[in-house]
Every structure is written in structure tokens, then in C-alpha cells.
Amino acid sequence: MSTLAPGADASLAPLRATIRARAEAAAREADAEAESRARRLLDDAHGEAEAIVRRAVEAGTAAARSDAALRSARSRRTAHERELRGREDLRRRLEARILERASALRDDPAYPGLRDALADRARAVLGPAAVVEDAPEGGIVATAGTRMLDLRLPVLARATLDSMSDEVAALWTS
């Protein structure tokens, strides 16, 4: 049911075609604009995603380097501590051997001459009135008033070892 006069349909056909063509053109334009906008949004999203990945890779690389440096430092410290423990063990074993050898001097036939030389040294340092006593571990202890000179064999052995610290250190640093 049309309220238009007969023949009006035919005369309105060009107007309808124009309106339709304009509507279709507007729809195509809107569609193209939406597609362009969607492409720009998608490009922006891809760029942002690439930037996020790049930052994540950089952060991961930095964290890995930091972790590797920390592990390397720990390994160096552990190795250094082991080396120091080894050196200390060698030093203790060397000291034990030296003390053992010093103690064995008491049984050496030349010990009485060594003991007399120690007593002479004590009297030279403390004076001729120094009281010289034999030490159970070998060597002597001399006193003169409040002064005392400790020339026991273990004391002399340790003092000799201490005085040779550079030469002894060369044993485990070479």
C-alpha cells in the first residue's frame, strides 16, 4: 500500500538511486575509515608488543649477566677460600714437622753442645748471673731478676718458621 500517486514510483526512482548510491558510498567510506583505523591500531599494537619483548629480552639478559657475575664471584671466593684452607693446612703440617724435628734434637748426640750454646746466649743477653733451667721439651729458660729469655726448642722452631714466612709462603704459592 502506497500513499503515492500512480506513476510517482517511477519519478522517484532516480532520487532513490541517488540516495542509495550516496548511502553505499558513505558506507564504503566508513568501512574504509574503520579498516584504516583498525590497521593503525593493529600496527601500534604490534609495535608495542615488539617493544615489550625487546625490553623483556634486555631485562632478562641483564638479569642473566648479573646472575652469572654473582655466581662467578661466589666461585672465585670459594676457590680462594679452598686455596687459603689448603695453604693453612700445609703451614700447620710444616709447623708440626718442624716441631717434631726440633723435639728430636734432644736425642741427638750434638744436643749437649746446642744446650750449652743456648745457655751461653742467655747469659750474653741477660748477664752472667742469669739462672738457666732446662726445659722439658728441650732447650732452656733463663731468668735474671724480672727478665726472662725463653729459648725452648719449640719456641725457637716457631720463631724460625715465622722469620722465614716469605720463603715458606713460596712453597704453596708457586
BELLINLIN-V945649 format. One record per run of one state. SS is the DSSP state (h for helix, s for strand, l for the rest). FROM is the first residue (numbers start at 0). TO is the last residue. If there is no record, write none. Layout:
SS	FROM	TO
SS	FROM	TO
This chain:
l	0	6
h	7	106
l	107	109
h	110	125
l	126	129
s	130	133
l	134	137
s	138	143
l	144	145
s	146	151
h	152	162
l	163	163
h	164	172
l	173	173
